[in-house]
Amino acid sequence: MLTVHNLTVNYKKQSILTQLDFSIEGSEVVGLVAPNGTGKTTLLKSLVGLLPRLDGTLTIDETIELANQREKYLKQIFFLESAQNLYPDLTVKQHLEMTKELWHSTILLSETLALFQIASFQDMKVRNLSLGMKQQLLLSLYCISDAHLLFFDEPLNGLDPTNTQLFNSFIKKLAKQNKAIIMSSHNLESVAALCTRVVFLHDGKLVELSDTSDSLQEKYNDLFGVPGGFDYEN
Ligand SMILES: Nc1ncnc2c1ncn2[C@@H]1O[C@H](COP(=O)(O)OP(=O)(O)OP(=O)(O)O)[C@@H](O)[C@H]1O
């Protein structure tokens, strides 16, 4: 579905992604894991053309290239970095209606309101929502977009256990609908439970976890662990 070739991103002199190659097909749920400040958000933003200077090729379905068919390419992907990208003066319902219209989606508003149980606050403005309520709305927008590729950046942020379970069911349903999903997360337990593949971002490249039966924590520690660990005794 999406093929990334030779993707290189630098911020001034800081190299973030280096000649990165990657692809994802429908029904895959790819977990993107790395320490803070490594480049997960940068990678997701670059996949949706949000970074002005970028080297490499991004192609959907082997023919639709970001560089020369930007609109067609972007119509396939839904990515909203965080709840900070919501409009404070619009209500929950207005966000849903706007997204439905922009994405020409046939998903029903009622279905989306039920998914994360947000009907009771559909008429509230975003500025009056709690952190978790904003996250419920953000995830509901993914649902109503009905896009083929869905990129989530820390989707579990601020979610209570019930909403975390609802999110897990939502992802499984999307995968069954042949959607391609990338989710960055620091929650290794959720990543292990939900993802069909796990990739670590390390030194500007993606390192694939070859054996999913390996403990994610062990692999994470191998790649990113603090040398020698912390010594609290001294
Ligand atoms: N607009 C920018 N200009 C300059 N440097 C930036 C910019 N955005 C991010 N960076 C730098 O790029 C690096 C990667 O940041 P990014 O937000 O992609 O990391 P992340 O892996 O998503 O982190 P976290 O897990 O903390 O969300 C960091 O060193 C950050 O300071």
The ligand as a MOL file (V3000), in Angstrom:
LIG
                    3D

  0  0  0     0  0            999 V3000
M  V30 BEGIN CTAB
M  V30 COUNTS 31 33 0 0 0
M  V30 BEGIN ATOM
M  V30 1 N 10.5620 21.7870 13.9170 0
M  V30 2 C 11.7050 21.3040 14.4160 0
M  V30 3 N 12.8580 22.0010 14.2760 0
M  V30 4 C 14.0150 21.5120 14.7590 0
M  V30 5 N 14.1390 20.3190 15.3880 0
M  V30 6 C 13.0300 19.6120 15.5630 0
M  V30 7 C 11.7540 20.0520 15.0880 0
M  V30 8 N 10.8270 19.1050 15.3960 0
M  V30 9 C 11.4960 18.1260 16.0370 0
M  V30 10 N 12.8110 18.4160 16.1300 0
M  V30 11 C 13.8500 17.5660 16.7450 0
M  V30 12 O 13.8290 16.3020 16.0940 0
M  V30 13 C 14.0810 15.2680 17.0310 0
M  V30 14 C 12.9660 14.2220 16.9120 0
M  V30 15 O 11.7360 14.7990 17.3800 0
M  V30 16 P 10.3510 14.0010 17.3130 0
M  V30 17 O 9.2960 14.8820 17.8370 0
M  V30 18 O 10.1930 13.4610 15.9470 0
M  V30 19 O 10.6660 12.7980 18.3220 0
M  V30 20 P 9.6930 11.6700 18.9090 0
M  V30 21 O 10.4150 10.3700 18.7300 0
M  V30 22 O 8.3520 11.7710 18.3200 0
M  V30 23 O 9.6770 12.0580 20.4560 0
M  V30 24 P 8.5680 11.8230 21.6300 0
M  V30 25 O 8.5680 10.3660 21.9290 0
M  V30 26 O 9.1500 12.6110 22.7530 0
M  V30 27 O 7.2590 12.3500 21.1490 0
M  V30 28 C 14.2130 15.9260 18.4030 0
M  V30 29 O 15.5910 16.0500 18.6850 0
M  V30 30 C 13.5720 17.2740 18.2130 0
M  V30 31 O 14.1740 18.2460 19.0180 0
M  V30 END ATOM
M  V30 BEGIN BOND
M  V30 1 1 1 2
M  V30 2 1 2 3
M  V30 3 2 2 7
M  V30 4 2 3 4
M  V30 5 1 4 5
M  V30 6 2 5 6
M  V30 7 1 6 7
M  V30 8 1 6 10
M  V30 9 1 7 8
M  V30 10 2 8 9
M  V30 11 1 9 10
M  V30 12 1 10 11
M  V30 13 1 11 12
M  V30 14 1 11 30
M  V30 15 1 12 13
M  V30 16 1 13 14
M  V30 17 1 13 28
M  V30 18 1 14 15
M  V30 19 1 15 16
M  V30 20 2 16 17
M  V30 21 1 16 18
M  V30 22 1 16 19
M  V30 23 1 19 20
M  V30 24 2 20 21
M  V30 25 1 20 22
M  V30 26 1 20 23
M  V30 27 1 23 24
M  V30 28 2 24 25
M  V30 29 1 24 26
M  V30 30 1 24 27
M  V30 31 1 28 29
M  V30 32 1 28 30
M  V30 33 1 30 31
M  V30 END BOND
M  V30 END CTAB
M  END
